[in-house]
Amino acid sequence: MRLGMHMECSVDLKLDEEAAPIIAGAEAVDLQRPLGTSMWPTASGRSIRHTVYSLVGCPPVKAAIYLLVHQAADGSRKILAVRATRSRFASVNLARIRHTGARWGANEVHLFRGARSDEERDTIVADLRRALCVRAPRAPGKQPRRKTGSRPPSAGRGEGAAGGRRSGNS
């Protein structure tokens, strides 16, 4: 088959109708299928059941609480973040989950969709963070924000009468 892209360029495609799957046999995995469930305790004493997905298999979600988790080869898990989705668009939430998870080394996403409002989601997120001792992490390589109006350490204060400004004649 020959597809004309525009006047100067064309692409030759050979389509094999019986192409072999990339993963075959017992190793074939449906990425959109949940890997299972997990129970996470909250500081208030509740346990919340989350559905576990691989990072690439996580479905688009509108309103959910999610944990980004790294599962090591020995089966141990480290919680990297506890967050709530913020966009009303499921695809935007999915992009944020996958991007953040990939940057922080997550390979699992634990989803909870049972909260009925933004306020309830925020309460549950705070409760889970307290119980699991998880702070809202910063992305790798980002510096903490300075307070508005503060100067960087190199900007001296009190240099001369004009507060560090040079006068016209030095």
C-alpha positions in Angstrom: 0.0 0.0 0.0 1.3 3.5 -0.9 0.1 6.5 1.0 0.9 9.9 -0.4 1.8 12.3 2.4 2.2 15.4 0.1 3.8 16.0 -3.3 7.4 15.3 -2.2 7.0 12.5 0.3 5.4 9.1 0.4 5.4 6.2 2.8 5.4 2.5 1.9 3.4 0.4 4.3 3.2 -3.3 4.3 0.2 -4.5 6.4 0.4 -8.0 7.7 -3.1 -9.0 8.6 -1.9 -11.8 10.9 0.7 -10.0 12.8 1.8 -11.8 16.0 1.0 -10.1 19.3 3.9 -8.3 21.1 3.3 -10.5 24.2 2.1 -14.0 23.6 0.9 -16.9 25.7 0.8 -16.9 29.5 2.7 -13.5 29.6 -0.2 -11.7 27.8 -1.7 -9.2 30.2 -4.8 -7.0 29.7 -3.3 -3.6 30.9 -6.8 -2.1 31.6 -7.7 -5.0 33.9 -7.2 -4.3 37.6 -4.3 -6.1 39.3 -6.3 -6.5 42.5 -7.4 -4.5 45.5 -5.6 -3.1 48.5 -6.8 -1.9 51.9 -5.2 1.2 53.3 -5.8 2.5 56.8 -6.7 6.1 57.7 -5.7 8.0 60.7 -9.3 8.1 61.9 -9.4 4.3 62.0 -11.2 3.5 58.7 -9.8 1.2 56.1 -10.3 2.2 52.5 -10.4 -0.4 49.7 -8.5 0.8 46.6 -8.4 -0.9 43.1 -4.9 -1.5 42.0 -3.7 -0.8 38.4 -0.3 -0.8 36.7 0.8 2.8 35.9 0.3 2.3 32.2 -3.0 0.4 32.8 -4.7 3.0 34.9 -8.0 4.0 33.3 -9.2 7.6 32.9 -10.9 8.9 36.0 -13.0 12.0 36.8 -13.3 12.0 40.6 -10.9 9.8 42.5 -8.3 9.5 45.2 -5.1 7.8 44.1 -1.9 6.5 45.7 1.2 6.4 43.5 3.1 3.3 44.6 6.4 1.7 43.8 6.4 -2.1 44.2 9.9 -3.5 44.4 10.9 -6.9 43.0 10.7 -8.4 46.5 7.0 -7.4 46.7 7.5 -4.6 49.2 5.6 -1.4 48.4 6.6 2.3 49.0 3.9 4.9 48.8 5.2 7.9 46.8 2.1 10.1 46.9 -1.5 10.4 48.1 -3.6 12.7 46.0 -7.0 13.5 44.6 -7.9 14.2 41.0 -8.7 17.9 40.3 -9.9 18.2 36.7 -13.4 17.5 35.5 -11.8 15.9 32.4 -10.9 12.2 32.9 -8.1 12.3 30.3 -6.4 15.3 32.0 -6.5 13.5 35.3 -5.0 10.3 33.7 -2.2 12.3 32.1 -1.3 13.9 35.5 -1.4 10.5 37.2 0.9 8.9 34.6 3.3 11.8 34.3 3.7 12.3 38.0 4.0 8.5 38.6 6.6 8.1 35.9 8.7 11.0 37.3 8.6 9.6 40.8 9.2 6.0 39.8 5.7 4.6 40.5 4.6 1.4 38.9 1.2 1.0 40.5 -1.8 3.3 40.9 -4.2 2.6 43.7 -7.6 4.2 43.0 -10.6 5.0 45.3 -13.7 6.3 43.7 -16.1 6.3 46.6 -15.9 9.9 47.8 -18.9 12.0 46.8 -17.5 15.5 46.8 -14.3 17.5 46.6 -14.4 18.2 50.3 -14.8 14.5 51.2 -11.9 13.6 48.8 -9.7 16.3 50.5 -10.6 14.9 54.0 -9.8 11.3 53.0 -6.5 12.4 51.3 -5.4 14.2 54.5 -6.5 11.2 56.6 -4.6 8.8 54.5 -1.5 11.0 54.5 -1.5 11.2 58.3 -1.9 7.4 58.6 0.6 6.5 56.0 3.1 9.3 57.0 3.2 10.6 53.4 3.8 14.3 52.7 2.9 15.9 49.5 6.2 15.4 47.7 7.8 17.8 45.3 8.9 16.7 41.9 12.6 15.7 41.7 14.9 18.6 41.1 12.4 21.3 42.0 13.5 23.9 44.6 11.2 25.0 47.4 9.2 28.1 46.6 10.4 31.4 48.2 7.8 33.5 50.0 6.4 36.3 47.9 8.5 39.3 48.2 11.6 37.6 49.6 14.9 38.1 48.0 17.4 35.4 47.0 20.3 35.0 49.4 22.7 36.8 47.1 20.6 40.0 47.2 22.0 42.0 50.1 19.8 44.3 52.2 20.8 47.5 53.8 23.7 48.4 51.4 23.7 52.1 51.6 20.8 54.5 52.2 18.8 53.3 49.2 18.4 49.7 50.5 20.9 48.1 48.1 20.4 50.4 45.1 23.4 52.2 43.6 23.4 55.9 43.5 24.1 57.7 40.3 27.6 58.8 41.3 29.8 56.1 42.8 
